[in-house]
Amino acid sequence: MRTITTKTQLCAVIGNPVGHSMSPAIHNAGYDALDLDFVYIACQVEDVPAALNGMRALSNFRGMSVTIPHKIAAMDCVDEVAEVDRAIGSINTIIHDGGKLIGMGTDGPGALKALNDAGVSVSGSRVLMLGAGGASRAVGFTMAMHPGLRELALLDINEPMLRGLAADLRAGTPAAIVDEVMTPDTLADAMSRADIVIHCTPIGMYPKVDASLVPAELFRADQVVFDIVYTPLETRLLADARSRGCRIIQGVEMFLNQAVLQFEYFTGFSAPVEAMRRVLMENLQK
């Protein structure tokens, strides 16, 4: 049992609801592995400004993870936000540094790290991103900022959201952006050109595990297919891609990597990735 003292550093995840969060288990496993004087808890929050004022007032409140629905509101309550995160329009990480609150995002970098860890290079690639919602913004800006990206194509059925993200990416990044309203024809055409496919919608998430946005016959054996959904571990989309010979990347890799980056921002130590992965997989398989 870890001893809690007045010197213990506090970290937390805020959201509404937040009872399902696996972040406390993952982060605390990391603290235990490195014997750090940190503790991580989950807090259901409705009043975001009040919560962040409390963080600012508590000298040993070191770090905060922010989840749905507070990622946008939190950005207006911190002192510093990187330009790329302002362009994305949300943050999921806050560091308390000497009374100053610094906000940033780790979802996009977590996705890029998942690709890199799988030996997949974005350089020279045509990336197709399916979906233009909140998660897509973080992933899209990270991909579009990559200096070697050949093209980023966006598809979504929601035209105003799609056009808005495409306009923001063109204004804020040097990438070549292609955007099309998703139809069977535009999906088939985009899939025929894509080297890397990143699925950023909730389709296929538990409990609707039999759903997939992409017909199996559209996958090519030379493609990399990455689904950011992590429940189930292998979605129908990934199973279909695997059956067609594609290299697949599970969404759990992005989820783990964004937590690893937060851990390192909060503590200043290299994260014990395998200890955190073990606890995450145990929780996902319950």
C-alpha positions in Angstrom: 0.0 0.0 0.0 1.4 3.4 -1.1 1.8 5.9 1.7 0.1 9.2 0.9 1.8 12.3 2.4 1.7 16.1 2.0 4.4 15.7 -0.6 2.5 13.2 -2.7 1.8 14.5 -6.2 -1.8 14.3 -7.3 -3.0 13.5 -10.9 -6.5 13.0 -12.0 -8.8 12.4 -15.0 -11.9 14.6 -15.2 -15.0 13.8 -17.3 -18.7 13.2 -17.1 -19.2 10.3 -16.8 -15.8 9.1 -15.8 -16.5 5.9 -13.8 -15.5 3.7 -16.7 -12.0 5.3 -17.1 -9.0 2.9 -17.1 -6.6 5.8 -16.7 -6.3 5.4 -12.9 -5.3 1.8 -13.2 -2.8 2.5 -16.0 -1.1 5.5 -14.4 -1.0 4.0 -10.9 0.6 0.9 -12.3 3.3 3.1 -13.7 3.9 4.9 -10.4 4.2 1.6 -8.6 6.7 0.2 -11.2 8.9 3.2 -10.7 8.2 3.7 -6.9 7.1 7.3 -7.5 5.3 9.4 -4.9 2.3 10.0 -7.2 -1.3 9.0 -7.0 -3.9 9.2 -9.8 -7.7 9.3 -9.3 -10.9 9.8 -11.4 -13.2 12.8 -10.7 -16.6 13.3 -12.2 -16.8 17.0 -13.1 -19.5 19.3 -14.4 -18.0 22.7 -13.7 -14.7 22.7 -15.6 -13.6 26.3 -14.6 -14.1 25.5 -11.0 -12.2 22.2 -11.2 -9.2 23.9 -12.9 -9.2 26.8 -10.4 -9.0 24.1 -7.7 -6.0 22.5 -9.5 -4.3 25.9 -9.7 -4.9 26.4 -5.9 -3.4 23.0 -4.9 0.4 23.1 -5.1 0.8 19.3 -5.3 -1.9 18.9 -8.0 0.5 18.1 -10.8 -1.4 16.7 -13.7 -4.8 16.3 -15.2 -6.2 14.2 -18.0 -9.3 15.5 -19.7 -11.9 13.3 -21.3 -15.4 13.7 -22.8 -17.2 16.1 -22.7 -14.6 18.6 -21.3 -11.8 18.7 -23.9 -13.0 21.9 -25.5 -14.0 23.8 -22.3 -10.7 23.0 -20.6 -8.8 24.8 -23.3 -10.3 28.1 -22.3 -9.3 27.7 -18.6 -5.5 27.2 -19.0 -2.7 29.7 -19.3 -0.8 28.3 -22.3 -1.8 26.1 -25.2 0.5 25.2 -28.1 -0.6 26.6 -31.5 -1.3 23.2 -33.0 -3.6 22.4 -30.1 -5.4 25.7 -30.5 -5.9 24.8 -34.2 -7.3 21.4 -33.2 -9.6 23.1 -30.8 -9.3 20.9 -27.7 -6.8 19.5 -25.2 -6.7 16.3 -23.1 -3.7 17.0 -20.9 -3.0 19.8 -18.3 0.3 20.3 -16.4 0.4 22.4 -13.3 3.8 24.2 -13.2 4.4 26.8 -10.5 0.8 28.1 -10.5 0.6 28.1 -14.3 -1.7 25.6 -16.2 -0.2 24.4 -19.5 -2.6 22.6 -21.8 -1.7 20.2 -24.6 -3.0 17.2 -26.6 -1.6 13.7 -26.6 -4.2 11.9 -28.8 -2.6 12.9 -32.1 1.0 12.2 -31.0 -0.2 8.9 -29.5 -1.6 7.9 -32.9 1.6 8.8 -34.7 3.7 6.9 -32.1 1.4 3.8 -32.7 2.3 4.0 -36.4 6.0 4.5 -35.8 6.1 1.6 -33.2 4.6 -0.6 -35.9 7.3 0.3 -38.3 5.0 2.4 -40.5 6.3 5.6 -42.0 4.0 8.5 -42.9 6.7 9.9 -45.2 5.7 9.6 -48.8 2.3 8.1 -47.9 -1.2 8.9 -48.9 -3.2 8.8 -45.7 -7.0 8.3 -45.7 -8.8 9.4 -42.6 -12.4 8.2 -42.2 -14.3 10.6 -40.0 -14.0 14.3 -39.3 -15.2 14.5 -35.6 -13.3 15.3 -32.4 -10.7 12.5 -32.5 -10.2 13.1 -36.2 -9.1 16.7 -35.6 -6.3 15.6 -33.3 -5.1 12.8 -35.6 -5.6 14.8 -38.7 -3.5 17.8 -37.5 -0.7 15.5 -36.4 -0.6 13.7 -39.8 -0.9 17.0 -41.7 2.1 18.5 -39.7 4.3 15.6 -40.7 6.9 17.0 -43.2 7.0 13.9 -45.4 3.2 13.3 -45.8 2.2 13.0 -49.5 -1.5 13.6 -49.1 -4.2 13.5 -46.4 -7.7 12.5 -47.7 -10.8 13.1 -45.5 -14.1 11.4 -45.8 -17.3 11.9 -43.7 -21.0 11.9 -44.2 -21.3 15.1 -42.2 -20.5 17.7 -44.9 -20.3 20.9 -42.7 -18.0 19.1 -40.2 -15.9 17.7 -43.0 -15.5 21.0 -44.8 -14.7 22.8 -41.6 -11.9 20.4 -40.7 -10.5 20.4 -44.2 -10.5 24.3 -44.2 -8.7 24.4 -40.8 -6.1 21.9 -42.0 -5.4 23.9 -45.2 -5.1 27.1 -43.2 -3.0 25.6 -40.4 -0.7 23.1 -42.1 1.3 22.7 -45.3 -0.3 19.4 -46.2 -2.1 18.5 -49.4 -5.7 18.0 -48.3 -8.4 16.2 -50.2 -12.0 16.1 -48.8 -15.0 14.3 -50.1 -18.4 13.6 -48.7 -18.5 9.9 -48.1 -20.5 7.8 -50.5 -19.9 4.2 -51.7 -18.2 5.7 -54.8 -15.9 8.2 -53.0 -15.0 5.6 -50.4 -14.0 3.1 -53.1 -12.0 5.7 -54.9 -10.2 6.9 -51.8 -9.5 3.3 -50.7 -7.9 2.5 -54.0 -5.3 5.3 -53.6 -4.6 5.1 -49.8 -1.4 3.7 -48.4 -2.5 4.2 -44.7 -6.2 4.0 -43.6 -7.1 5.5 -40.2 -10.6 4.9 -39.0 -11.7 7.7 -36.6 -15.4 7.1 -36.1 -17.2 5.0 -33.4 -18.6 2.5 -35.9 -17.6 -1.0 -34.7 -17.3 0.0 -31.1 -18.8 -2.2 -28.4 -21.6 -3.2 -28.3 -22.1 -2.9 -32.1 -19.1 -5.0 -32.9 -20.4 -6.4 -36.2 -20.4 -3.0 -37.9 -17.7 -1.8 -40.3 -17.5 1.4 -42.4 -15.5 -0.3 -45.1 -16.5 -3.3 -47.3 -13.9 -6.0 -47.0 -13.3 -6.1 -50.7 -11.9 -2.5 -50.7 -8.8 -3.4 -48.7 -5.5 -4.1 -50.4 -2.8 -6.3 -49.1 -0.2 -3.5 -49.3 -2.2 -1.2 -47.0 -1.8 -0.3 -43.3 -5.1 -0.1 -41.5 -5.4 1.6 -38.1 -8.6 1.7 -36.2 -8.6 4.0 -33.2 -11.6 2.1 -31.6 -10.1 -0.2 -28.9 -13.2 -2.0 -27.6 -13.2 -4.6 -29.0 -9.4 -5.0 -29.4 -9.9 -6.2 -33.0 -12.9 -4.5 -34.6 -14.7 -5.9 -37.6 -12.9 -3.4 -39.8 -9.5 -4.7 -38.6 -10.6 -8.3 -38.9 -11.7 -7.7 -42.5 -8.4 -5.9 -43.2 -6.4 -8.7 -41.8 -8.3 -11.2 -43.9 -7.2 -9.3 -47.0 -3.5 -9.3 -46.0 -3.3 -5.8 -44.6 -1.0 -4.8 -41.8 -3.3 -3.8 -38.9 -2.8 -1.5 -35.9 -5.2 -1.8 -33.0 -6.7 1.3 -31.3 -5.3 0.1 -27.9 -1.9 1.3 -29.1 -3.1 4.9 -29.5 -4.8 4.8 -26.1 -1.7 3.4 -24.4 0.6 5.8 -26.1 -1.4 8.9 -25.2 -1.4 7.7 -21.6 2.4 7.1 -21.8 3.0 10.6 -23.0 0.8 12.1 -20.2 2.7 10.0 -17.6 6.0 11.4 -18.9 4.7 15.0 -18.9 3.3 14.6 -15.4 6.3 12.8 -13.8 9.4 13.8 -15.8 10.3 10.1 -16.0 10.3 7.6 -18.9 7.1 5.6 -18.6 7.3 1.8 -17.7 5.4 1.0 -20.9 5.1 -2.7 -20.4 3.8 -2.4 -16.9 1.2 0.0 -18.1 0.3 -2.2 -21.1 -0.2 -5.2 -18.9 -2.7 -3.5 -16.6 -4.5 -2.0 -19.6 -4.9 -5.4 -21.3 -6.0 -7.0 -18.0 -8.8 -4.3 -17.7 -9.8 -4.6 -21.4 -10.1 -8.4 -21.2 -12.3 -8.5 -18.0 
